[in-house]
Amino acid sequence: MTRNNYANVLRDAGLIDEAKAQYERAIASDPALTIAYINLSSVLMGEEKIDDALAILDKGISNTEGEEQKRLQGIKD
């Protein structure tokens, strides 16, 4: 969660590439960290990288269960 929060600070400071790297590290550290998938996909959507954003959501869907999985699926839909 700390990496995700740090990535949010980087994102808000306009350091997008660094933020994306931290979101990816957060996901690598905790593959079930739903919010990191959401945040990373949001950044990618902002860059108009729709296919990449959807791929991140798919990865999150495959790594989560229950309500968290439904949450990611809802965002993807």
Order of alpha helices (4+ residues) and beta strands (2+ residues): alpha-alpha-alpha-alpha-alpha
